[in-house]
Amino acid sequence: MTDASAPENEVMLTSDGRSLKSSLNRALRREKIRALLLIAPLLLFIILTFVAPIVDMLFRSVENEIVGNTLPDTVEVLAEWDPETGELPSERAFEALYADLFLAAEAKQHTRLGSRLNYEQSGISSVFRSSGRSLDDVGELTQDVLEDLDPAWEEASFWYGIMQGTGDPANGLLKSRRDRLAALTTEDMSGDIGFLPGSDISVVLPRTAAAYSDFAIFTAIADEDVVSEEEPWEGVYAAIGLDLQDPALREGILAYDGPGAAQLNAALEAELPVINYREAMIEIDDGWADLSNWEVIKTYSPRYTDGYFLNAIDMRNGADGAEWRPENEQLYLTLFLRTMLMSLAITFSCILLGYPIAWLMANLPARSANLLMILVLLPFWTSLLVRTSAWKVLLQQQGVINDLLVGIGLLDDANRLVMINNATGTIIAMTHILLPFMVLPLYSVLKTIPPSYLRAAKSLGATDWTAFWRVYFPQSVPGIGAGSILVFITAIGYYITPEIVGGTKGVFISNRIAFHISSSLNWGLAAALGAILLTLVLALYWVYDRLVGIDNVKLGG
Amino acid sequence: MTFKTTLMIGTALTAVAGMALADAHGMADEMTIVSWGGAYQASQIGAYSDPYLEMHPEMTIIYDESSAEAVAKLRAMNEAGNITWDLVDVEAADAIRLCDEGLAMEVDHDEILAAADDGTDASDDFGDSIVSDCFIPQIVFSTTMGYRTDLVGDTPPTSICAIFDLETYPGQRSLNRRPIANMEWALLCDGVAKDDIYDVLATEEGQAQAFAKLDTIKDSVVWWTAGAETPQLLADGEVVMGSTYNGRLFSAIAEQDQPIGMLWDAQMLDFDGWIIPEGLPEDRLARVLDFVHFATDTQRLADQAKFISYGPARASSAPLVGNHGTLGIPMAEHMPTDPANASNVFVTQYDFWADYRDDLDAKFQSWLAQ
């Protein structure tokens, strides 16, 4: 509203010398802040308890850090591996896998990765689990030889002396191992551990220094023990075995003169067992000889994945991009379709049953209408579980309805109707449960249609049907629309009733979401399914808005 | 003070109060025990918690019937960082899984459990039933089959394979909504030798074979999740036969006098026991350890058999097993390990299930949903 051409010196001023505009803005801002403060508790509450958890949950549908956090070194080595060659990854990949898995098993995180990858490759979970139990054996091979060579290798303090060194500490190494362990365990790994790896030894024996640092951090922080009093775990022996047999490190070890130099040189000359990690891992579980298991680790190594969304529409990441899952694993598209169709069926049966009731309620005298209203509301006030369980009693094969039909001779005892634990059961029970959501908005709209319109139509010569269909019905459409949206959207996300009466053929997609949230704990897939369901509902709402127009929906007069 | 200021102060106070709302849970005179519900839980209340409460009247013991989903729920609690359970009753395979995952606490059996009356160490007294460092055994039980005596005609089933015989025994049957036991029986009745079953089940083809066998009856099965459902379905006449735990059938037959018969053929023998969740605060852990020490001693384990027909896991408890608490009938002959019942026992390989459960669960659930 300002006049752009007005010269600056003509700005209107208030009595205290400020410009009118800024003064007005200030007052408005104060009002806004005050208003915001008033709603702040509610806003905060909604953001904290509603928006944030939903966003966090939906984020899980693409999040995939677990592979990189659990097997960081393996993933790095696998980057150079090409599954197309049809050969297993290099020996280095197996060495890295051993070290990564050993640490993960100590932190008891390996089974989680197994469960995560099992979503993509069935059977891999058992490979991780059984491997976790036998990793110690490999390290013990070197451990036994070293300890036979010199009993000093059994002593916690001897190890501590070597690894601590006498010169400068290698702070960088310790920091990077702390970060690695923190990522693996998702716990805080900072704090004093009473150990600093020597910078000399971490050059001479790099693998050992890393493995011992892991051990030290874990011992001090997770186990709350004193590092210098604990004998290192088997993974450290496996690492020193690799270091001592590494030709590139030989010179350095010979030149080393810090603590334990004599024992190290003796070990260098001794015959340590040569461990082929590829064979060792395959010996532990032959799943590691299976190319497809490695492929899955490589495919799912990035931090973000589309795997959950693909899974949610019965696809998966194959060798050549996305592909359909095998027929016997396809599930979700069928379930989405079934959810849609059954929700539609429920909505239509609600319209069919609800319309006459609403019409009666709108046209009967107040006394009878109130009675009807109470009859509609009474079940509405009854617990959902009670109503659903009541349907179970009514519909089951030895239930009331079947007994009645058999009793009056309409049905043979051997051919009782199967009305529960299938789609029929779900539709019947859910129609009953959602009926008030249709009747109430419908009633409030029908109530506003003046009866005189119908009389006018009839007096102009319309038959009962024409008067209803051409005059009355069009005016009730907004009520049907409102009821349908309420019923349909509620039905699409329902899960308690289908769970109880739906058996296996009458369950919805939301039952699978609930299953993945609370039983299989595949939250990524649940989040992806939820996101798709949410999108579907929004899309249907948009279509409805285009077709009927959301302004035409009325919840009341 | 204007109305607006009052309102604003009130709002601010609410916000502060909301933030200050502290976690009030975790008092050591309250303990949440997770079990399986029904007759089994009642036996634990009768044999363990009621006597314990008599000694500690200030205590409250809450039972949560979630053992069937214990692994999933403990994983979720761990994810959320809030362990609300103090003691959990699980099957051997689940105990191994929870131990591997760091969700159950490793215990020194000799240190935390009472020695037998003759001084035998707890670990020797429990013997092979200690299948994992986290597992504190209670009972030996079996999963077996019950049938309606009046619905099977003149030929009551004698073999477990009657489940798959829709011609001789038409009608609905109830099976566990988990792969365990179902998969083994399916292979057994499809002609796989008893000793080979777990080797076959470890292969893709073997799993497909088991599902194919289960496919033949899929439309006639009601799937249960709680052990008490099959006895209920049998009593209602909703199913002709169904699988459940032997103690549940015992209580339906002997205590409730239902027209139900039971089969010991190919009974799946397994252990059940406690695990203590990892990461309990000190005061709660102290309470749990005190309770476990009491509830697993020789006399208490023998007492449980007064209420339900499960065998005590301690060798020293076996001679003390007497008569039923109210019916007065001898309990020994109703135990799954009684020689007369154990002519065809199928020992559940818990280590197989510890490794394969996740995978087979996923397959089983999607098979169900198809």
Contacts between the chains, C-beta under 8 A, distances in Angstrom:
chain1	res1	chain2	res2	distance
A	34	B	4	7.6
A	34	B	8	7.5
A	37	B	8	6.1
A	37	B	11	7.0
A	37	B	12	7.9
A	38	B	7	6.9
A	38	B	8	6.8
A	38	B	11	6.3
A	40	B	11	7.0
A	40	B	15	7.1
A	41	B	11	5.4
A	41	B	14	5.5
A	41	B	15	5.0
A	41	B	18	7.4
A	44	B	15	6.9
A	45	B	18	7.7
A	107	B	102	7.7
A	108	B	100	6.8
A	108	B	101	5.8
A	108	B	102	3.1
A	109	B	102	7.9
A	111	B	97	7.6
A	111	B	100	5.3
A	111	B	101	4.8
A	112	B	101	7.2
A	114	B	358	7.5
A	115	B	358	5.5
A	118	B	358	5.9
A	118	B	359	5.6
A	118	B	362	6.8
A	119	B	362	7.6
A	122	B	359	5.6
A	122	B	362	6.9
A	122	B	363	6.6
A	123	B	204	7.3
A	123	B	359	5.7
A	125	B	355	7.8
A	125	B	358	4.5
A	125	B	359	5.0
A	126	B	202	8.0
A	126	B	355	4.1
A	126	B	356	5.2
A	126	B	358	7.8
A	126	B	359	6.0
A	129	B	97	8.0
A	129	B	100	6.2
A	129	B	354	7.0
A	129	B	355	4.8
A	130	B	355	5.3
A	132	B	100	6.4
A	133	B	100	7.7
A	328	B	370	7.4
A	329	B	366	6.5
A	331	B	366	5.3
A	331	B	369	5.7
A	331	B	370	6.2
A	334	B	370	7.8
A	335	B	369	7.1
A	396	B	236	7.7
A	396	B	238	6.2
A	397	B	172	7.5
A	397	B	238	6.3
A	398	B	236	5.7
A	398	B	237	5.1
A	398	B	238	5.8
A	421	B	222	6.5
A	503	B	222	7.8
A	503	B	223	7.9
A	504	B	223	7.3
A	504	B	368	5.3
A	504	B	369	6.4
A	507	B	369	6.9
A	512	B	369	6.6
A	515	B	365	6.5
A	518	B	69	7.0
A	518	B	72	6.2
A	518	B	73	7.5
A	518	B	76	7.0
A	519	B	69	6.1
A	519	B	72	4.8
A	519	B	361	8.0
A	519	B	365	7.6
A	520	B	72	7.2
A	520	B	361	7.0
A	520	B	362	6.2
A	520	B	365	7.0
A	521	B	72	5.6
A	521	B	75	5.3
A	521	B	76	6.3
A	521	B	79	7.8
